[in-house]
């Protein structure tokens, strides 16, 4: 109950305080995304593996080649989109997910539905709590650690979650966002989809 109260209160206040900056970002993305819109939604898995639609700022256009295939992510990434992603501002719309109860401020990151059959029994335990905008894995390596390590950290959080741990994670997240640490990586393996082994 306390965690839900904090999630609702903080997300409500944050959305109110950030309404103008988020409005500016929305307008800029609408302009630079060439008709692709400012928001991106995708089906993710939440608590007890229940599906929901996550909301993020859209950082790429929908441009395609002559054969109708989408161009590469690098080709479709706009300057404003690159800035929004590098500063983690693309995560801000997830405050709406927190507000309505699909997510929490802190918890394992919500992943794709297609990964469900690939989890081990232990890894699947990450779904015992609501997914979060940030989590223990995000402040302990994020893109620079393997999927296996991320899931170990997620399950550790499930077993040790507390008010003070959440406060610590939120504080460490703020520091990492300011420093732009672990947001991108030169290791292409960090961006490989989970295959049940990596």
C-alpha positions in Angstrom: 0.0 0.0 0.0 2.8 2.4 0.9 4.6 1.8 -2.3 1.5 2.3 -4.4 0.7 5.5 -2.5 4.3 6.8 -3.2 4.1 5.7 -6.9 0.8 7.5 -7.4 1.8 10.7 -5.5 5.2 11.0 -7.1 4.0 10.3 -10.6 1.2 12.8 -10.3 3.5 15.6 -9.0 6.2 14.8 -11.5 3.7 14.9 -14.4 2.4 18.2 -13.2 5.9 19.7 -12.8 7.2 18.3 -16.0 4.1 19.1 -18.1 5.8 22.0 -19.9 9.1 20.3 -20.7 7.3 17.2 -21.8 5.0 19.4 -24.0 8.1 21.0 -25.6 9.6 17.6 -26.2 6.4 16.3 -27.8 6.2 19.3 -30.2 9.8 18.9 -31.2 9.4 15.2 -31.8 6.3 15.7 -33.9 8.2 18.1 -36.1 11.5 16.1 -36.4 9.9 12.6 -36.6 8.4 13.5 -40.0 4.9 12.5 -39.3 5.8 9.5 -37.1 4.3 11.0 -34.0 5.9 11.8 -30.6 5.0 8.6 -28.7 5.8 5.0 -29.0 3.8 2.2 -27.4 4.7 -1.5 -27.1 3.3 -4.5 -25.3 5.4 -5.5 -22.3 5.1 -7.9 -19.4 4.1 -6.6 -16.0 3.5 -8.2 -12.6 2.5 -11.9 -12.8 3.5 -11.6 -16.5 0.3 -9.6 -17.2 0.6 -7.7 -20.5 0.3 -3.9 -20.7 1.2 -1.1 -23.1 4.3 0.8 -22.2 4.6 4.5 -23.3 7.8 6.2 -24.4 8.8 9.2 -26.4 9.5 8.1 -30.0 13.1 8.9 -30.9 13.1 7.6 -34.5 11.2 8.3 -37.7 9.4 5.6 -39.7 11.4 6.2 -42.9 11.7 3.2 -45.3 13.9 2.4 -48.3 12.6 1.9 -51.9 11.6 -1.7 -51.1 9.5 -0.6 -48.1 11.9 -1.8 -45.4 12.5 0.3 -42.4 15.9 2.1 -42.5 18.4 1.2 -39.8 18.0 2.6 -36.4 21.0 4.9 -36.9 19.5 6.3 -40.1 16.1 6.9 -38.5 17.4 8.5 -35.3 16.9 12.2 -35.3 19.1 14.7 -33.6 16.4 15.5 -31.0 15.7 11.8 -30.7 19.4 11.1 -30.0 19.4 13.8 -27.3 16.2 12.6 -25.7 17.4 9.0 -25.6 20.9 9.9 -24.3 19.4 11.8 -21.4 16.8 9.1 -20.7 14.1 11.7 -21.3 12.4 9.1 -23.5 11.4 7.3 -20.3 9.3 10.2 -18.9 6.0 9.1 -20.4 6.2 5.9 -18.4 5.1 8.1 -15.5 1.6 7.6 -17.0 2.1 3.9 -16.6 3.0 4.4 -13.0 0.0 6.7 -12.4 -2.5 4.1 -13.7 -0.8 1.2 -11.8 0.8 -0.8 -14.6 4.3 0.1 -13.4 6.1 1.3 -10.3 8.8 3.9 -10.0 11.3 1.1 -9.0 11.3 -2.5 -10.1 12.7 -4.8 -12.8 12.4 -3.3 -16.3 9.3 -4.5 -18.3 10.5 -6.7 -21.2 8.9 -8.1 -24.3 6.2 -10.7 -24.3 8.2 -13.0 -26.5 10.8 -13.5 -23.7 8.3 -15.3 -21.4 9.0 -18.9 -22.7 12.8 -18.3 -22.5 13.1 -17.5 -18.8 14.3 -20.1 -16.3 12.0 -20.6 -13.3 14.3 -18.4 -11.2 14.5 -15.7 -13.8 10.7 -15.7 -14.1 10.5 -14.6 -10.5 11.2 -11.1 -11.6 7.5 -10.8 -12.4 6.5 -11.2 -8.8 6.6 -7.4 -8.5 5.5 -4.5 -10.7 8.1 -3.5 -13.3 9.7 -0.1 -12.8 11.0 2.9 -14.7 14.3 2.1 -13.0 15.6 -0.8 -11.0 18.5 -2.5 -9.3 19.9 -3.8 -12.6 19.8 -0.3 -14.1 22.0 1.2 -11.3 24.4 -1.7 -11.5 25.4 -1.7 -15.1 22.3 -1.3 -17.2 23.4 -1.8 -20.9 26.9 -2.9 -19.9 26.0 -6.2 -18.2 24.6 -9.4 -19.7 21.0 -10.5 -19.6 21.9 -13.2 -17.2 23.4 -10.7 -14.8 20.4 -8.3 -15.2 18.0 -11.1 -14.2 20.1 -12.0 -11.2 19.9 -8.4 -10.0 16.2 -8.3 -10.7 15.5 -11.4 -8.6 17.8 -10.0 -5.9 15.6 -6.9 -5.8 12.4 -9.0 -5.6 13.9 -10.7 -2.5 15.2 -7.6 -0.8 12.8 -4.8 -1.8 12.1 -2.1 0.8 11.3 1.6 1.0 15.0 2.4 1.7 16.3 0.3 -1.2 13.9 2.1 -3.5 15.1 5.4 -2.3 18.7 4.3 -2.9 17.9 3.2 -6.4 16.1 6.4 -7.2 19.1 8.5 -5.9 21.6 6.4 -7.9 19.4 6.6 -11.0 19.4 10.4 -10.8 23.2 10.4 -10.5 23.6 8.1 -13.5 21.2 10.2 -15.6 23.1 13.4 -14.8 26.4 11.7 -15.7 24.7 9.9 -18.7 26.4 6.7 -17.4 25.6 3.2 -18.8 23.0 4.6 -21.2 24.9 3.6 -24.3 27.7 1.1 -24.9 30.2 0.3 -27.6 29.6 -3.4 -27.0 27.0 -4.6 -29.6 26.2 -7.7 -27.5 24.5 -5.4 -25.0 21.8 -4.8 -27.6 21.2 -8.4 -28.6 17.7 -9.7 -27.8 17.5 -12.2 -25.0 17.7 -15.8 -26.3 17.5 -17.7 -23.1 21.2 -18.2 -22.9 23.0 -14.8 -23.1 
